[in-house]
Amino acid sequence: MPLTHILVDFDNKQPAIAELAGLSRASQRLWIFTSPHSGKFNAAYVQALLAHEGRAQLVHCTKAGNNAVDLHIALHLGRLIADRAAGGAPAGGDEFVVVSADKDFVPVLEFVRALGYAVRQVKSLKEALGAGKSPVRPKEAAAARGGAATAKAAAKPAAARKAAATPPVPKAEGLQAVIESLRKSPDRRPASVAALGKWLVARNLPAGEVDALIEQLAAAQVLRVEGKKVMYSPEPWTTRS
């Protein structure tokens, strides 16, 4: 049976007695790591732990030091992986949750994750026992990254197709090519000077030539400009030399 191992840095986070009641699943294992700096357990706390005999254990670090408990948790985590593997548990089947606010665990957790195990760090026992986000397994994280990459790659051909749907006007054809494009799309003609300018630039016309070409279209009686609006003349349109 896959297990969820919860390792608590008691020097850093002291779970309340009420939180211990959340240790309700048979697959959960609780390890509370203490040191000479840890506070004393009162009788009620000890009784709450004894209620989970066989699934909750105290691990006492006899040495005092800034990182003594952190190192003890890291070593114990490796020992759990090795012992479970020796007992026939499938690699990557168990989950590991460290309850601590220390940032020292980041390299350790990254290493365990690289071995194929689901692992995370939380700030409370309540979150570790299921109230928070479930651990993300390495394969799931890779699949999520792969899905995002696939979606991003799929967007590129779509953008290319959109650009291809509006073929640029060959610069050599100039005014006549623009008139033909407007004639073929009567329902999609730009209705403002700004929109017409963008429409022309999208067809490879240099931005500096937009005003001149609009004047040419007006001179050819294809359209007239009224303030910011563009009004198109009835067809047929003809160009003037």
WOLINJO-V991746 format. One record per residue. N is the residue number from 0. PHI is phi in degrees with one decimal (NA if undefined). OMEGA is omega in whole degrees, -180 to 180 (999 if undefined). Layout:
n:N phi:PHI omega:OMEGA
n:N phi:PHI omega:OMEGA
This chain:
n:0 phi:NA omega:176
n:1 phi:-61.5 omega:-178
n:2 phi:-115.7 omega:172
n:3 phi:-110.6 omega:-178
n:4 phi:-97.9 omega:-180
n:5 phi:-111.7 omega:-175
n:6 phi:-111.6 omega:-173
n:7 phi:-104.7 omega:173
n:8 phi:-84.4 omega:-173
n:9 phi:-69.1 omega:176
n:10 phi:-67.6 omega:-175
n:11 phi:-104.1 omega:-179
n:12 phi:-134.9 omega:180
n:13 phi:-108.8 omega:-180
n:14 phi:-62.1 omega:176
n:15 phi:-73.9 omega:-180
n:16 phi:-58.3 omega:-179
n:17 phi:-62.4 omega:-180
n:18 phi:-69.1 omega:-179
n:19 phi:-62.8 omega:180
n:20 phi:-65.5 omega:180
n:21 phi:-74.5 omega:178
n:22 phi:-78.6 omega:-169
n:23 phi:-109.6 omega:-176
n:24 phi:-93.6 omega:-179
n:25 phi:-64.5 omega:-177
n:26 phi:-86.4 omega:-178
n:27 phi:-93.7 omega:176
n:28 phi:-128.3 omega:-177
n:29 phi:-112.5 omega:178
n:30 phi:-125.4 omega:180
n:31 phi:-107.4 omega:-176
n:32 phi:-100.0 omega:-178
n:33 phi:-120.4 omega:178
n:34 phi:-146.4 omega:177
n:35 phi:-59.0 omega:179
n:36 phi:-84.1 omega:-176
n:37 phi:-68.0 omega:176
n:38 phi:-70.9 omega:-180
n:39 phi:-79.1 omega:177
n:40 phi:-89.0 omega:174
n:41 phi:-86.1 omega:-175
n:42 phi:-60.8 omega:-179
n:43 phi:-64.7 omega:-180
n:44 phi:-67.5 omega:179
n:45 phi:-62.2 omega:179
n:46 phi:-63.7 omega:178
n:47 phi:-63.7 omega:177
n:48 phi:-71.2 omega:-180
n:49 phi:-63.8 omega:178
n:50 phi:-65.0 omega:180
n:51 phi:-116.6 omega:-178
n:52 phi:-56.4 omega:-179
n:53 phi:94.3 omega:180
n:54 phi:-121.1 omega:178
n:55 phi:-129.4 omega:-178
n:56 phi:-136.7 omega:173
n:57 phi:-97.7 omega:176
n:58 phi:-122.0 omega:-174
n:59 phi:-98.8 omega:175
n:60 phi:-94.0 omega:-173
n:61 phi:-76.5 omega:-178
n:62 phi:-93.4 omega:177
n:63 phi:-97.1 omega:-179
n:64 phi:170.7 omega:-177
n:65 phi:-60.0 omega:-176
n:66 phi:-117.8 omega:-175
n:67 phi:-60.8 omega:-179
n:68 phi:-68.5 omega:179
n:69 phi:-59.2 omega:180
n:70 phi:-65.9 omega:180
n:71 phi:-64.1 omega:178
n:72 phi:-64.7 omega:-180
n:73 phi:-61.8 omega:179
n:74 phi:-65.7 omega:-179
n:75 phi:-66.4 omega:178
n:76 phi:-61.0 omega:178
n:77 phi:-63.7 omega:179
n:78 phi:-65.6 omega:179
n:79 phi:-61.8 omega:180
n:80 phi:-62.3 omega:-179
n:81 phi:-66.1 omega:-179
n:82 phi:-64.5 omega:-180
n:83 phi:-67.5 omega:179
n:84 phi:-65.3 omega:179
n:85 phi:-65.8 omega:179
n:86 phi:-85.4 omega:177
n:87 phi:97.6 omega:179
n:88 phi:-68.8 omega:-180
n:89 phi:-65.8 omega:179
n:90 phi:-62.8 omega:179
n:91 phi:82.2 omega:-177
n:92 phi:-79.8 omega:-177
n:93 phi:-85.0 omega:175
n:94 phi:-118.2 omega:-179
n:95 phi:-129.8 omega:-180
n:96 phi:-128.1 omega:178
n:97 phi:-103.2 omega:179
n:98 phi:-100.6 omega:-178
n:99 phi:-172.1 omega:176
n:100 phi:-98.6 omega:-179
n:101 phi:-69.8 omega:178
n:102 phi:-89.8 omega:-178
n:103 phi:-65.3 omega:-174
n:104 phi:-81.7 omega:-174
n:105 phi:-54.5 omega:180
n:106 phi:-62.4 omega:-180
n:107 phi:-64.4 omega:-178
n:108 phi:-66.5 omega:177
n:109 phi:-64.0 omega:179
n:110 phi:-65.8 omega:180
n:111 phi:-64.1 omega:178
n:112 phi:-63.6 omega:179
n:113 phi:-65.3 omega:177
n:114 phi:-77.5 omega:177
n:115 phi:106.3 omega:-177
n:116 phi:-99.6 omega:171
n:117 phi:-76.2 omega:-176
n:118 phi:-152.5 omega:177
n:119 phi:-157.3 omega:176
n:120 phi:-121.5 omega:180
n:121 phi:-130.0 omega:-175
n:122 phi:-108.3 omega:179
n:123 phi:-151.9 omega:177
n:124 phi:-67.1 omega:178
n:125 phi:-58.3 omega:178
n:126 phi:-67.0 omega:-180
n:127 phi:-64.1 omega:-177
n:128 phi:-82.3 omega:173
n:129 phi:129.5 omega:-179
n:130 phi:-76.9 omega:-179
n:131 phi:-99.6 omega:-178
n:132 phi:-72.3 omega:179
n:133 phi:-69.9 omega:179
n:134 phi:-59.5 omega:178
n:135 phi:-96.4 omega:179
n:136 phi:-76.3 omega:-178
n:137 phi:-54.7 omega:-179
n:138 phi:-66.1 omega:179
n:139 phi:-67.6 omega:179
n:140 phi:-64.0 omega:179
n:141 phi:-64.5 omega:179
n:142 phi:-64.5 omega:179
n:143 phi:-64.7 omega:178
n:144 phi:-65.4 omega:179
n:145 phi:-65.2 omega:179
n:146 phi:-64.9 omega:179
n:147 phi:-65.9 omega:179
n:148 phi:-65.8 omega:179
n:149 phi:-63.8 omega:179
n:150 phi:-62.7 omega:180
n:151 phi:-66.1 omega:179
n:152 phi:-66.7 omega:180
n:153 phi:-67.8 omega:-179
n:154 phi:-69.7 omega:-178
n:155 phi:-66.0 omega:176
n:156 phi:-61.4 omega:180
n:157 phi:-63.3 omega:178
n:158 phi:-65.1 omega:179
n:159 phi:-65.4 omega:179
n:160 phi:-65.3 omega:-180
n:161 phi:-63.9 omega:179
n:162 phi:-67.2 omega:-179
n:163 phi:-69.7 omega:-178
n:164 phi:-68.1 omega:178
n:165 phi:-119.9 omega:-175
n:166 phi:-62.2 omega:179
n:167 phi:-66.8 omega:178
n:168 phi:-80.7 omega:176
n:169 phi:-57.6 omega:-174
n:170 phi:-60.3 omega:-177
n:171 phi:-67.3 omega:-177
n:172 phi:-80.5 omega:173
n:173 phi:54.3 omega:-172
n:174 phi:-57.2 omega:-176
n:175 phi:-62.3 omega:179
n:176 phi:-65.3 omega:178
n:177 phi:-65.3 omega:179
n:178 phi:-61.3 omega:179
n:179 phi:-64.8 omega:179
n:180 phi:-65.5 omega:178
n:181 phi:-67.8 omega:-180
n:182 phi:-65.5 omega:-177
n:183 phi:-78.3 omega:-179
n:184 phi:-132.1 omega:-176
n:185 phi:-64.2 omega:-178
n:186 phi:-87.3 omega:-176
n:187 phi:-122.5 omega:179
n:188 phi:-75.8 omega:179
n:189 phi:-59.5 omega:-175
n:190 phi:-101.4 omega:178
n:191 phi:-135.4 omega:180
n:192 phi:-62.4 omega:-180
n:193 phi:-64.4 omega:-180
n:194 phi:-66.0 omega:178
n:195 phi:-65.1 omega:178
n:196 phi:-61.7 omega:178
n:197 phi:-63.9 omega:-180
n:198 phi:-62.5 omega:-180
n:199 phi:-71.0 omega:179
n:200 phi:-63.5 omega:178
n:201 phi:-65.5 omega:178
n:202 phi:-103.4 omega:173
n:203 phi:71.0 omega:174
n:204 phi:-85.6 omega:178
n:205 phi:-57.5 omega:-177
n:206 phi:-57.3 omega:-179
n:207 phi:-71.1 omega:-179
n:208 phi:-105.6 omega:-176
n:209 phi:-61.8 omega:-177
n:210 phi:-61.0 omega:-179
n:211 phi:-65.2 omega:-179
n:212 phi:-70.9 omega:177
n:213 phi:-63.5 omega:177
n:214 phi:-63.5 omega:178
n:215 phi:-66.0 omega:178
n:216 phi:-64.8 omega:178
n:217 phi:-68.5 omega:179
n:218 phi:-65.1 omega:179
n:219 phi:-82.7 omega:179
n:220 phi:60.7 omega:174
n:221 phi:-79.4 omega:-178
n:222 phi:-153.6 omega:171
n:223 phi:-139.3 omega:-179
n:224 phi:-100.4 omega:177
n:225 phi:-121.6 omega:-175
n:226 phi:68.1 omega:178
n:227 phi:-95.0 omega:-176
n:228 phi:-94.7 omega:176
n:229 phi:-116.3 omega:179
n:230 phi:-112.7 omega:-177
n:231 phi:-94.0 omega:179
n:232 phi:-78.7 omega:176
n:233 phi:-62.2 omega:176
n:234 phi:-80.0 omega:7
n:235 phi:-80.4 omega:176
n:236 phi:-103.3 omega:176
n:237 phi:-134.0 omega:177
n:238 phi:-92.8 omega:178
n:239 phi:-112.8 omega:180
n:240 phi:-81.4 omega:999
